[in-house]
Amino acid sequence: MYHEIEGQLSIEPIIFDDDELIARGHHYPYEEIESLEITSSQLFSPYGILTLRTGGKDIPIPFARSRKAKLELAMRDFKKLRESGGQIPADSLQDGRGPVRPAPMDPYEELKKLKELLDLDIVTKEEFEAKKKQLLDL
């Protein structure tokens, strides 16, 4: 899971990474987060407040109100992550348009990339051959 809620003017971005939330220069591991809640602000204010509860303390994190939908999406994925015990099936993550499906892998494109790595001596001939057999189902 990765979501970045862009900042705006003096408001810093909020990042939901694989195992932590990063906001205002602090890293909050997911297992230490007790709750996340969007609290309301003034109706015409350009920002809202995400309240993060950790260690029994409420930490207010401002966010650009124009990014609220993106923040809600990240919070839904965070909740799914919590409910599933730390694993979210890739096809259940939302991007606002429906399920995310991995792009089909073209084995020949993968072979081209692998050949470049072989030519640069990043992978060995044995590694190249093993991966080639796997990609071509040989």
N, CA, C and O atoms as a DFTB+ gen file, in Angstrom:
552 C
 N C O
     1  1       0.847      -1.176       0.000
     2  2       0.000       0.000       0.000
     3  2       0.886       1.230       0.000
     4  3       1.821       1.316       0.797
     5  1       0.617       2.162      -0.860
     6  2       1.328       3.428      -0.853
     7  2       0.379       4.511      -1.335
     8  3      -0.190       4.426      -2.423
     9  1       0.223       5.519      -0.511
    10  2      -0.571       6.685      -0.883
    11  2       0.203       7.918      -0.445
    12  3       0.727       7.966       0.667
    13  1       0.273       8.903      -1.311
    14  2       0.862      10.181      -0.930
    15  2      -0.186      11.258      -1.122
    16  3      -0.673      11.490      -2.228
    17  1      -0.524      11.913      -0.017
    18  2      -1.467      13.018      -0.065
    19  2      -0.618      14.275      -0.137
    20  3       0.028      14.668       0.833
    21  1      -0.635      14.889      -1.300
    22  2       0.235      16.027      -1.541
    23  2      -0.061      17.171      -0.586
    24  3      -1.201      17.382      -0.172
    25  1       0.986      17.900      -0.248
    26  2       0.834      19.088       0.572
    27  2       0.437      20.273      -0.295
    28  3       0.308      20.157      -1.514
    29  1       0.251      21.389       0.344
    30  2      -0.128      22.583      -0.386
    31  2       0.302      23.776       0.450
    32  3      -0.048      23.874       1.626
    33  1       1.054      24.676      -0.151
    34  2       1.614      25.839       0.545
    35  2       2.419      25.387       1.755
    36  3       3.436      24.715       1.583
    37  1       2.007      25.727       2.961
    38  2       2.796      25.355       4.148
    39  2       2.387      23.997       4.723
    40  3       2.941      23.571       5.736
    41  1       1.445      23.323       4.105
    42  2       0.994      22.018       4.594
    43  2       1.843      20.930       3.954
    44  3       1.923      20.824       2.730
    45  1       2.475      20.124       4.800
    46  2       3.356      19.061       4.312
    47  2       2.547      17.859       3.823
    48  3       1.400      17.672       4.229
    49  1       3.147      17.043       2.946
    50  2       2.443      15.842       2.477
    51  2       2.277      14.814       3.600
    52  3       3.002      14.828       4.594
    53  1       1.307      13.930       3.410
    54  2       1.076      12.801       4.316
    55  2       1.285      11.551       3.474
    56  3       0.702      11.414       2.399
    57  1       2.121      10.639       3.967
    58  2       2.439       9.435       3.196
    59  2       2.029       8.194       3.976
    60  3       2.446       7.993       5.117
    61  1       1.205       7.366       3.344
    62  2       0.862       6.045       3.864
    63  2       1.762       5.076       3.127
    64  3       1.535       4.786       1.952
    65  1       2.786       4.570       3.807
    66  2       3.728       3.646       3.191
    67  2       3.314       2.228       3.554
    68  3       2.256       2.027       4.152
    69  1       4.134       1.241       3.202
    70  2       3.791      -0.159       3.454
    71  2       3.540      -0.461       4.926
    72  3       2.640      -1.237       5.247
    73  1       4.317       0.135       5.827
    74  2       4.189      -0.211       7.240
    75  2       4.200       0.982       8.189
    76  3       4.280       0.813       9.406
    77  1       4.118       2.190       7.630
    78  2       4.114       3.367       8.480
    79  2       3.452       4.549       7.799
    80  3       3.354       4.624       6.574
    81  1       2.999       5.475       8.644
    82  2       2.450       6.734       8.161
    83  2       3.516       7.787       8.432
    84  3       4.059       7.859       9.534
    85  1       3.811       8.593       7.434
    86  2       4.827       9.631       7.569
    87  2       4.122      10.979       7.423
    88  3       3.487      11.254       6.405
    89  1       4.244      11.815       8.461
    90  2       3.600      13.116       8.443
    91  2       4.374      14.082       9.332
    92  3       4.814      13.727      10.426
    93  1       4.530      15.304       8.842
    94  2       5.183      16.366       9.605
    95  2       6.564      15.960      10.105
    96  3       6.976      16.345      11.199
    97  1       7.276      15.180       9.296
    98  2       8.626      14.778       9.643
    99  2       8.722      13.634      10.636
   100  3       9.819      13.302      11.086
   101  1       7.600      13.026      10.986
   102  2       7.596      11.912      11.932
   103  2       7.135      10.642      11.235
   104  3       6.348      10.682      10.289
   105  1       7.641       9.512      11.723
   106  2       7.250       8.198      11.213
   107  2       6.428       7.513      12.297
   108  3       6.873       7.371      13.436
   109  1       5.213       7.086      11.925
   110  2       4.318       6.411      12.866
   111  2       4.063       4.991      12.363
   112  3       3.289       4.804      11.423
   113  1       4.705       3.979      12.976
   114  2       4.454       2.594      12.550
   115  2       2.970       2.251      12.709
   116  3       2.344       2.618      13.704
   117  1       2.419       1.552      11.731
   118  2       0.992       1.221      11.759
   119  2       0.583       0.506      13.040
   120  3      -0.499       0.755      13.572
   121  1       1.450      -0.391      13.543
   122  2       1.057      -1.150      14.732
   123  2       0.925      -0.257      15.966
   124  3       0.319      -0.669      16.956
   125  1       1.484       0.967      15.928
   126  2       1.379       1.881      17.063
   127  2       0.221       2.869      16.922
   128  3      -0.080       3.609      17.859
   129  1      -0.430       2.885      15.756
   130  2      -1.543       3.809      15.528
   131  2      -2.810       3.205      16.115
   132  3      -3.242       2.128      15.704
   133  1      -3.401       3.904      17.077
   134  2      -4.632       3.437      17.714
   135  2      -5.856       3.804      16.885
   136  3      -6.798       3.018      16.788
   137  1      -5.849       4.996      16.284
   138  2      -6.964       5.397      15.423
   139  2      -6.548       6.553      14.525
   140  3      -5.607       7.292      14.816
   141  1      -7.277       6.683      13.428
   142  2      -7.140       7.796      12.495
   143  2      -8.533       8.338      12.237
   144  3      -9.468       7.574      11.997
   145  1      -8.672       9.649      12.286
   146  2      -9.988      10.245      12.076
   147  2      -9.832      11.618      11.448
   148  3      -8.986      12.413      11.859
   149  1     -10.654      11.884      10.453
   150  2     -10.685      13.235       9.890
   151  2     -11.631      14.051      10.754
   152  3     -12.819      13.746      10.865
   153  1     -11.087      15.089      11.361
   154  2     -11.919      15.966      12.176
   155  2     -12.234      17.210      11.364
   156  3     -11.413      17.671      10.570
   157  1     -13.393      17.734      11.561
   158  2     -13.823      18.865      10.731
   159  2     -13.105      20.145      11.128
   160  3     -12.631      20.287      12.255
   161  1     -13.037      21.057      10.199
   162  2     -12.491      22.384      10.433
   163  2     -13.519      23.388       9.938
   164  3     -14.623      23.014       9.541
   165  1     -13.160      24.633       9.963
   166  2     -14.079      25.670       9.501
   167  2     -14.529      25.363       8.072
   168  3     -13.744      24.876       7.258
   169  1     -15.762      25.644       7.783
   170  2     -16.355      25.302       6.494
   171  2     -15.546      25.805       5.303
   172  3     -15.340      25.063       4.342
   173  1     -15.088      27.045       5.350
   174  2     -14.381      27.601       4.197
   175  2     -12.867      27.609       4.377
   176  3     -12.149      28.284       3.639
   177  1     -12.394      26.864       5.349
   178  2     -10.954      26.781       5.600
   179  2     -10.289      25.969       4.487
   180  3     -10.884      25.012       3.991
   181  1      -9.066      26.331       4.085
   182  2      -8.380      25.573       3.032
   183  2      -7.765      24.270       3.533
   184  3      -7.184      23.521       2.747
   185  1      -7.885      23.988       4.833
   186  2      -7.301      22.768       5.353
   187  2      -8.251      22.043       6.289
   188  3      -9.200      22.628       6.811
   189  1      -7.985      20.773       6.491
   190  2      -8.710      19.952       7.447
   191  2      -7.683      19.358       8.400
   192  3      -6.483      19.591       8.254
   193  1      -8.153      18.601       9.362
   194  2      -7.260      17.991      10.341
   195  2      -7.483      16.481      10.366
   196  3      -8.606      16.003      10.527
   197  1      -6.392      15.748      10.203
   198  2      -6.386      14.304      10.403
   199  2      -5.876      14.104      11.821
   200  3      -4.761      14.519      12.140
   201  1      -6.672      13.477      12.673
   202  2      -6.244      13.230      14.048
   203  2      -5.758      11.798      14.162
   204  3      -6.509      10.847      13.948
   205  1      -4.483      11.665      14.505
   206  2      -3.834      10.377      14.664
   207  2      -3.699      10.136      16.164
   208  3      -3.164      10.981      16.882
   209  1      -4.171       9.007      16.633
   210  2      -4.043       8.665      18.052
   211  2      -3.004       7.567      18.195
   212  3      -3.130       6.488      17.615
   213  1      -1.968       7.865      18.984
   214  2      -0.900       6.906      19.251
   215  2      -0.356       7.162      20.644
   216  3      -0.196       8.313      21.051
   217  1      -0.074       6.104      21.368
   218  2       0.440       6.239      22.726
   219  2      -0.499       6.993      23.642
   220  3      -0.056       7.634      24.595
   221  1      -1.798       6.924      23.366
   222  2      -2.787       7.621      24.182
   223  2      -2.877       9.115      23.911
   224  3      -3.615       9.822      24.597
   225  1      -2.132       9.610      22.913
   226  2      -2.144      11.038      22.586
   227  2      -2.764      11.258      21.216
   228  3      -2.597      10.448      20.305
   229  1      -3.483      12.365      21.087
   230  2      -4.023      12.773      19.796
   231  2      -3.041      13.731      19.142
   232  3      -2.623      14.718      19.747
   233  1      -2.676      13.430      17.900
   234  2      -1.742      14.265      17.151
   235  2      -2.490      14.842      15.963
   236  3      -2.904      14.094      15.077
   237  1      -2.675      16.168      15.922
   238  2      -3.355      16.786      14.782
   239  2      -2.396      16.935      13.602
   240  3      -1.277      17.426      13.748
   241  1      -2.855      16.505      12.443
   242  2      -2.051      16.614      11.225
   243  2      -2.883      17.371      10.193
   244  3      -3.906      16.865       9.732
   245  1      -2.456      18.568       9.830
   246  2      -3.224      19.325       8.834
   247  2      -3.063      18.716       7.442
   248  3      -2.018      18.154       7.114
   249  1      -4.103      18.836       6.639
   250  2      -4.037      18.394       5.248
   251  2      -4.803      19.384       4.395
   252  3      -5.711      20.066       4.871
   253  1      -4.427      19.453       3.131
   254  2      -5.113      20.349       2.198
   255  2      -6.518      19.806       1.960
   256  3      -6.686      18.661       1.539
   257  1      -7.511      20.623       2.229
   258  2      -8.912      20.191       2.098
   259  2      -9.209      19.663       0.688
   260  3     -10.061      18.791       0.514
   261  1      -8.509      20.190      -0.305
   262  2      -8.719      19.733      -1.689
   263  2      -8.248      18.290      -1.888
   264  3      -8.550      17.680      -2.914
   265  1      -7.518      17.743      -0.926
   266  2      -7.007      16.378      -1.017
   267  2      -7.802      15.408      -0.128
   268  3      -7.366      14.280       0.107
   269  1      -8.943      15.842       0.354
   270  2      -9.715      15.030       1.301
   271  2     -10.116      13.669       0.721
   272  3     -10.019      12.656       1.413
   273  1     -10.559      13.635      -0.521
   274  2     -10.987      12.365      -1.129
   275  2      -9.812      11.385      -1.194
   276  3      -9.980      10.194      -0.935
   277  1      -8.650      11.878      -1.534
   278  2      -7.463      11.024      -1.605
   279  2      -7.083      10.518      -0.212
   280  3      -6.671       9.368      -0.061
   281  1      -7.218      11.363       0.792
   282  2      -6.929      10.957       2.165
   283  2      -7.924       9.893       2.629
   284  3      -7.531       8.927       3.284
   285  1      -9.195      10.059       2.301
   286  2     -10.206       9.067       2.677
   287  2      -9.909       7.720       2.030
   288  3     -10.093       6.676       2.654
   289  1      -9.456       7.739       0.796
   290  2      -9.085       6.509       0.093
   291  2      -7.921       5.819       0.816
   292  3      -7.950       4.606       1.027
   293  1      -6.914       6.583       1.188
   294  2      -5.770       6.020       1.912
   295  2      -6.208       5.448       3.252
   296  3      -5.714       4.402       3.674
   297  1      -7.125       6.121       3.916
   298  2      -7.607       5.643       5.212
   299  2      -8.403       4.349       5.058
   300  3      -8.333       3.478       5.926
   301  1      -9.162       4.208       3.962
   302  2      -9.885       2.954       3.710
   303  2      -8.903       1.806       3.524
   304  3      -9.111       0.716       4.057
   305  1      -7.827       2.046       2.764
   306  2      -6.824       1.003       2.570
   307  2      -6.105       0.688       3.876
   308  3      -5.780      -0.470       4.139
   309  1      -5.854       1.701       4.692
   310  2      -5.242       1.491       6.006
   311  2      -6.147       0.602       6.854
   312  3      -5.673      -0.315       7.524
   313  1      -7.449       0.877       6.823
   314  2      -8.410       0.080       7.599
   315  2      -8.428      -1.378       7.098
   316  3      -8.466      -2.310       7.901
   317  1      -8.400      -1.565       5.779
   318  2      -8.353      -2.924       5.214
   319  2      -7.092      -3.647       5.659
   320  3      -7.121      -4.834       5.982
   321  1      -5.987      -2.916       5.673
   322  2      -4.721      -3.487       6.110
   323  2      -4.823      -3.949       7.551
   324  3      -4.372      -5.043       7.892
   325  1      -5.409      -3.125       8.390
   326  2      -5.589      -3.463       9.798
   327  2      -6.472      -4.695       9.966
   328  3      -6.137      -5.608      10.720
   329  1      -7.593      -4.715       9.264
   330  2      -8.559      -5.806       9.395
   331  2      -8.010      -7.132       8.880
   332  3      -8.409      -8.199       9.348
   333  1      -7.101      -7.063       7.921
   334  2      -6.563      -8.296       7.337
   335  2      -5.302      -8.769       8.044
   336  3      -4.693      -9.755       7.628
   337  1      -4.909      -8.089       9.095
   338  2      -3.715      -8.498       9.827
   339  2      -2.416      -8.146       9.131
   340  3      -1.396      -8.794       9.362
   341  1      -2.438      -7.137       8.287
   342  2      -1.195      -6.667       7.679
   343  2      -1.032      -6.969       6.202
   344  3      -0.053      -6.528       5.599
   345  1      -1.957      -7.710       5.592
   346  2      -1.848      -8.022       4.177
   347  2      -3.114      -7.590       3.456
   348  3      -4.222      -7.946       3.858
   349  1      -2.944      -6.824       2.393
   350  2      -4.083      -6.444       1.567
   351  2      -3.896      -7.093       0.201
   352  3      -2.874      -6.876      -0.451
   353  1      -4.870      -7.886      -0.240
   354  2      -4.763      -8.429      -1.595
   355  2      -4.679      -7.276      -2.594
   356  3      -5.448      -6.320      -2.497
   357  1      -3.761      -7.355      -3.545
   358  2      -3.530      -6.263      -4.487
   359  2      -4.792      -5.859      -5.237
   360  3      -4.968      -4.681      -5.548
   361  1      -5.676      -6.815      -5.534
   362  2      -6.860      -6.460      -6.308
   363  2      -7.963      -5.820      -5.464
   364  3      -9.015      -5.467      -5.997
   365  1      -7.741      -5.664      -4.160
   366  2      -8.773      -5.017      -3.350
   367  2      -8.445      -3.568      -3.051
   368  3      -9.286      -2.848      -2.513
   369  1      -7.236      -3.119      -3.390
   370  2      -6.893      -1.721      -3.169
   371  2      -7.655      -0.858      -4.167
   372  3      -7.854      -1.237      -5.321
   373  1      -8.069       0.298      -3.698
   374  2      -8.844       1.188      -4.546
   375  2      -8.010       2.374      -4.992
   376  3      -7.172       2.861      -4.234
   377  1      -8.225       2.840      -6.197
   378  2      -7.563       4.053      -6.658
   379  2      -8.602       5.087      -7.075
   380  3      -8.286       6.062      -7.757
   381  1      -9.842       4.860      -6.658
   382  2     -10.900       5.784      -7.015
   383  2     -11.613       5.379      -8.295
   384  3     -12.664       5.936      -8.611
   385  1     -11.069       4.422      -9.038
   386  2     -11.687       3.997     -10.296
   387  2     -12.062       2.541     -10.287
   388  3     -12.583       2.039     -11.283
   389  1     -11.817       1.842      -9.198
   390  2     -12.130       0.424      -9.133
   391  2     -10.920      -0.372      -8.706
   392  3      -9.889       0.206      -8.361
   393  1     -11.024      -1.693      -8.722
   394  2      -9.914      -2.523      -8.276
   395  2      -8.655      -2.314      -9.110
   396  3      -8.724      -2.078     -10.317
   397  1      -7.523      -2.405      -8.457
   398  2      -6.240      -2.301      -9.137
   399  2      -5.835      -3.700      -9.568
   400  3      -5.787      -4.621      -8.752
   401  1      -5.551      -3.852     -10.825
   402  2      -5.130      -5.145     -11.342
   403  2      -3.715      -4.996     -11.896
   404  3      -3.431      -4.037     -12.614
   405  1      -2.825      -5.933     -11.570
   406  2      -1.479      -5.826     -12.121
   407  2      -1.503      -5.958     -13.640
   408  3      -2.290      -6.724     -14.195
   409  1      -0.640      -5.211     -14.294
   410  2      -0.559      -5.280     -15.747
   411  2      -0.010      -6.646     -16.142
   412  3       0.885      -7.170     -15.480
   413  1      -0.545      -7.225     -17.220
   414  2      -0.022      -8.517     -17.646
   415  2       1.453      -8.387     -18.026
   416  3       1.862      -7.408     -18.650
   417  1       2.237      -9.387     -17.641
   418  2       3.667      -9.359     -17.909
   419  2       3.935      -9.984     -19.270
   420  3       3.473     -11.087     -19.562
   421  1       4.675      -9.277     -20.086
   422  2       5.097      -9.789     -21.384
   423  2       6.442     -10.477     -21.187
   424  3       7.433      -9.805     -20.901
   425  1       6.504     -11.815     -21.334
   426  2       7.760     -12.522     -21.065
   427  2       8.910     -12.070     -21.971
   428  3      10.072     -12.118     -21.565
   429  1       8.596     -11.636     -23.182
   430  2       9.657     -11.217     -24.093
   431  2      10.249      -9.874     -23.674
   432  3      11.451      -9.650     -23.817
   433  1       9.412      -8.990     -23.162
   434  2       9.917      -7.720     -22.621
   435  2      10.772      -7.983     -21.388
   436  3      11.815      -7.358     -21.199
   437  1      10.322      -8.909     -20.555
   438  2      11.105      -9.269     -19.367
   439  2      12.451      -9.848     -19.771
   440  3      13.471      -9.561     -19.145
   441  1      12.452     -10.665     -20.821
   442  2      13.715     -11.235     -21.309
   443  2      14.665     -10.158     -21.820
   444  3      15.872     -10.227     -21.589
   445  1      14.115      -9.163     -22.516
   446  2      14.950      -8.057     -22.998
   447  2      15.618      -7.340     -21.827
   448  3      16.812      -7.044     -21.866
   449  1      14.835      -7.069     -20.789
   450  2      15.381      -6.393     -19.612
   451  2      16.434      -7.261     -18.934
   452  3      17.480      -6.773     -18.506
   453  1      16.145      -8.534     -18.846
   454  2      17.071      -9.471     -18.213
   455  2      18.373      -9.578     -19.022
   456  3      19.458      -9.675     -18.447
   457  1      18.260      -9.560     -20.356
   458  2      19.452      -9.619     -21.217
   459  2      20.320      -8.388     -20.998
   460  3      21.547      -8.487     -20.975
   461  1      19.691      -7.230     -20.837
   462  2      20.457      -6.011     -20.550
   463  2      21.217      -6.157     -19.240
   464  3      22.372      -5.746     -19.134
   465  1      20.563      -6.744     -18.243
   466  2      21.221      -6.959     -16.954
   467  2      22.388      -7.934     -17.096
   468  3      23.429      -7.768     -16.460
   469  1      22.203      -8.950     -17.936
   470  2      23.276      -9.906     -18.190
   471  2      24.450      -9.207     -18.870
   472  3      25.603      -9.405     -18.487
   473  1      24.155      -8.391     -19.878
   474  2      25.204      -7.671     -20.602
   475  2      25.970      -6.708     -19.702
   476  3      27.145      -6.432     -19.945
   477  1      25.321      -6.206     -18.680
   478  2      25.965      -5.288     -17.738
   479  2      26.624      -6.029     -16.573
   480  3      27.133      -5.403     -15.643
   481  1      26.614      -7.358     -16.625
   482  2      27.174      -8.212     -15.572
   483  2      26.494      -8.008     -14.219
   484  3      27.131      -8.124     -13.172
   485  1      25.206      -7.706     -14.252
   486  2      24.442      -7.549     -13.016
   487  2      23.874      -8.898     -12.586
   488  3      23.754      -9.181     -11.394
   489  1      23.525      -9.728     -13.573
   490  2      23.106     -11.107     -13.287
   491  2      24.081     -12.050     -13.988
   492  3      24.720     -11.686     -14.975
   493  1      24.180     -13.256     -13.463
   494  2      25.075     -14.248     -14.059
   495  2      24.369     -14.959     -15.212
   496  3      23.151     -14.870     -15.367
   497  1      25.153     -15.656     -16.005
   498  2      24.600     -16.440     -17.119
   499  2      23.627     -17.498     -16.586
   500  3      22.595     -17.765     -17.200
   501  1      23.965     -18.097     -15.439
   502  2      23.111     -19.125     -14.835
   503  2      21.769     -18.521     -14.390
   504  3      20.708     -19.109     -14.601
   505  1      21.842     -17.335     -13.772
   506  2      20.597     -16.663     -13.342
   507  2      19.745     -16.316     -14.551
   508  3      18.525     -16.484     -14.531
   509  1      20.401     -15.825     -15.616
   510  2      19.687     -15.483     -16.840
   511  2      18.978     -16.706     -17.416
   512  3      17.797     -16.639     -17.759
   513  1      19.695     -17.816     -17.520
   514  2      19.127     -19.037     -18.098
   515  2      17.965     -19.565     -17.249
   516  3      16.943     -19.994     -17.784
   517  1      18.129     -19.530     -15.932
   518  2      17.063     -20.015     -15.043
   519  2      15.803     -19.173     -15.188
   520  3      14.698     -19.710     -15.260
   521  1      15.966     -17.855     -15.233
   522  2      14.805     -16.965     -15.364
   523  2      14.185     -17.106     -16.752
   524  3      12.964     -17.035     -16.895
   525  1      15.014     -17.303     -17.771
   526  2      14.525     -17.489     -19.139
   527  2      13.633     -18.732     -19.215
   528  3      12.559     -18.697     -19.814
   529  1      14.086     -19.825     -18.604
   530  2      13.270     -21.043     -18.599
   531  2      11.945     -20.818     -17.881
   532  3      10.897     -21.305     -18.306
   533  1      12.016     -20.069     -16.781
   534  2      10.793     -19.788     -16.016
   535  2       9.826     -18.924     -16.844
   536  3       8.628     -19.201     -16.888
   537  1      10.346     -17.890     -17.491
   538  2       9.484     -16.985     -18.267
   539  2       8.867     -17.659     -19.486
   540  3       7.734     -17.357     -19.860
   541  1       9.598     -18.552     -20.095
   542  2       9.114     -19.225     -21.312
   543  2       8.472     -20.576     -21.030
   544  3       8.115     -21.303     -21.957
   545  1       8.327     -20.912     -19.755
   546  2       7.726     -22.198     -19.365
   547  2       8.418     -23.382     -20.013
   548  3       7.761     -24.290     -20.521
   549  1       9.729     -23.374     -19.996
   550  2      10.510     -24.473     -20.600
   551  2      10.839     -25.509     -19.555
   552  3      11.488     -26.509     -19.860
